[in-house]
Amino acid sequence: MGKRKDKKKKKGGADQLAAEDRERRAELGQELGLVDKNVRRLRQSWREKLTRLNLPIIKEDVRISWHAFEHELDNRDYSISILLNCQKETAGRKHKSDSLHAQQIDQLIELYRRKLLLGQEDEYCRHVKLSLGHEQDFYEAAAEAGERGQEHLRVSLFGGQEESERRLELLHSRTQSRLDTLIESNELVRKANRETLRRHSLEYKLQLTKALQDYESETADKRKDYDKANAKDEKFRASIAQQGQRLRQLQLQIQRLRRDCDESRARAEVLLRDHHFESDYFQVAYTAIQSRLISEQKFDKCQLTRNTMAFDEAIHRLNDYYSKIKRILTVIELCHKYQTIGDCQLIYPLSSSRPSRERNETFLDTENAADSFINYLKKTELFSRNDNLFRTLHKLAGQILIVERQNDRFREQAQQLGNELQLWKKKLKLCIEFYSESTRDSLDFQSTTTKCVC
């Protein structure tokens, strides 16, 4: 509503100025018509030559009016140059703000990469807050500078308009007063001439021809000067008409520039609104992705700690089982020492001369070794004498297989988690690239719009 009222006020002020301009032109046309009539009347009588005494005054008036007109044109040109300079300054400030915003975005992306590599979350958040605060301060300073420039433009335009109106009124009053004085002086001269003609008509009848001849011979040079002055006056009038046309063209150009400024301001506001919306949207998306990644990292860390604990427990159990199997083998060897030949017949003796490396290769750490060990025990008479020993050994082999399967499953889960982390990293890179491309496109569009407006 405020913008509509301002537009209505501007339109009303423009209409009033146009009406006043038309009235002034009509008054000047009437005055010029009266002047032409007076000149024609003066040319009809031979007494018009007496008015040549007022030619220096008319020349001075024309010179003064010409200087005033040139001064007014200089003021108009100065106001137009101020408008163009302000527009260039606003365009430069906008370009600087866009470049600073792009630099801030690049810094944010670089800091986010550092955060992913080093894990400096507190420093990253602090730097983001500082950068956002600097960006807000920069936007506020740019808005204040634009408002100050607009206020300076309004004041300069209003002052130039008042100065031009004042000078036009002063020039009009001067020309009117001088025309009135000329008319009064001409009337007085006419009355005096009529009275002299009435009183001295008889005396001047004989001397009239001689006086006329003498007068024409004496005033031939003055007549030529008058013709030259008349030609110059006509040229000045034509130049004044051309300057009036130029003023009208300049007024139209100023109105067009104002409309272009308003349109560019509206476009800039729309672009800024869209840019704020996009930045807020990507900020929310970034915070959501960041929180999700943090939660998943915590979950993965917890799961990895659990898996490592289970793996350590399994290794501890395997070490216990290995020590138990060692003790069992030593017991078997001791039993074999104290057995007779008729008690047990072994396929190959369990002597101490056999190296420990071969025993470990045949009985430990693999599923085939456990099976071979169990088959070996089945072939001996010790299996028939001690069932509990075989059962415990079978349980140990089953537990070894279970632990190995758990280790394989843990490895697969770790690989899946690594693949998921890589997928999330790729998604984050795609989001960052999309955000950078969108900001780059918006900046290119703003630069093209500012260039078109300029």
Secondary structure, DSSP 8 states (H G I E B T S, - for coil): -HHHHHHHHHHHHHHHHHHHHHHHHHHHHHHHHHHHHHHHHHHHSGGGGGGGGGHHHHHHHHHHHHHHHHHHHHHHHHHHHHHHHHHHHHHHHHHHHHHHHHHHHHHHHHHHHHHHHH--HHHHHHHHHHHHHHHHHHHHHHHHHHHHHHHHHHHHHHHHHHHHHHHHHHHHHHHHHHHHHHHHHHHHHHHHHHHHHHHSHHHHHHHHHHHHHHHHHHSHHHHHHHHHHHHHHHHHHHHHHHHHHHHHHHHHHHHHHHHHHHHHHHHHHHHHHHHHHHHHHHHHHHHHHHHHHHHHHHHHHHHHHHHHHHHHHHHHHHHHHHHHHHHHHHHHHHHHHH--TTT---SS---TTS-HHHHHHHHSSSHHHHHHHHHHHHTSHHHHH-HHHHHHHHHHHHHHHHHHHHHHHHHHHHHHHHHHHHHHHHHHHHHHHHHHHHHHHHHHHHHHHHHHH-
